[in-house]
Amino acid sequence: MKLNEGFLDSMKEAFARFKEHDTAAATDLIRRALSGESTHVEPPQAQRPEQAKVDTTPFGRFHKTRTETDTAVEDRGHFSRKSYANAAGQRDYKLYVPSGYRGEPVPLIVMLHGCTQDADDFAAGTQMNTLADQHGCIVVYPIQPQGANPSKCWNWFKPADQARERGEPSLIAGITREVMASHSVDPKRVYVAGLSAGGAMAAILAQTYPDLYAAAGVHSGLAAGSAHDLPSALAAMRGGQRPGPAKTTQPSRCPLIVFHGDADATVHHANADAILRGFSVDTAASAAPASDIVSTRKYTVHKLVSPEGTRAEFWTIHGAPHAWSGGSSRGSYTDPTGPDASAAMLRFFLAHPRQH
């Protein structure tokens, strides 16, 4: 599946209108994009994110190299569709149980897709199921339906979906707990990750459920509390000042690994800094997580720590668009030429079990 250029180009066109001080047109474009309406945006080909054909995996012996000809991982493990409901509503989800699972306590990874995506698309693009099969993890993919958001975005910018035990956070946490109840999951090794709107929701879950999630991965996302409505969402995505009163947030209480391309024209790279506000360089840590990472793109990795001792990694992928770094072109919003975000996140997760 190729990158959903219509949605992405709508975002780019909206930001261009903002630069021209045409706020009304920009707001209308983003409103129509989020609601699934056609915006008839036809940008020049050169403005579209590149889709490379190379797919590589880092970390040497920790992960095998993946190729586009690999057998579908769903043929090895069990990938099934289920449903969960609570007072906030109902959500379907896809659950991957690795082929080697025999009922022993294993890690659980919650993966939150981006706008216009679904569970199958996100699984294909991130290839997290392949890694989970190798390392004995269960993976769950909550699904945002068009009924909740016409573009299938998680509603990270709505106050009703930003609080513990309310709205979409309660549904995702409920799905997490349901999987933990139905399978043997190590409660100290439960993690959440997401892309774009899913990354923004992962940041919210890290902030609101540090007792449930041991660590979180945010790819091309935004900080918890960075918006409270559509205009503030637009401002935050552009990396500018948010309309209305600023919301002060404390550093995340669970470890974070953050990926962001510095050529992202949909969610400005400054949002990665906002996610990690309150963290500083960890002078006691090594400069890079590995020396054998395979990547066509250049990247910079910073290891950080909060005043409370919470660890974080910040990966800036130079020249990368709004896409999952190192992902497969079988899924949308992927950049196969970058370092493998899925491998890096899994390594980070397994190194950070919950301490309390």
Secondary structure, DSSP 8 states (H G I E B T S, - for coil): ----HHHHHHHHHHHHHHHTT-HHHHHHHHHHHHTT--------GGGS----S-----SGGGS----TTS--GGGTSEEEEEEEEETTEEEEEEEEE-TT--SS-EEEEEEE--TT--HHHHHHHH-HHHHHHHHT-EEEEE---TTT-TT----TTSGGGSSTTSHHHHHHHHHHHHHHHHTTEEEEEEEEEEETHHHHHHHHHHHH-TTT-SEEEEES---TTS-SSHHHHHHHHHTS--SSS-------SS-EEEEEETT-SSS-THHHHHHTTT-EE-TTS-S-S-S----SS-EEEEEEE-TT--EEEEEEETT--SSEET--TTSSSEETTS--HHHHHHHHHHT-----
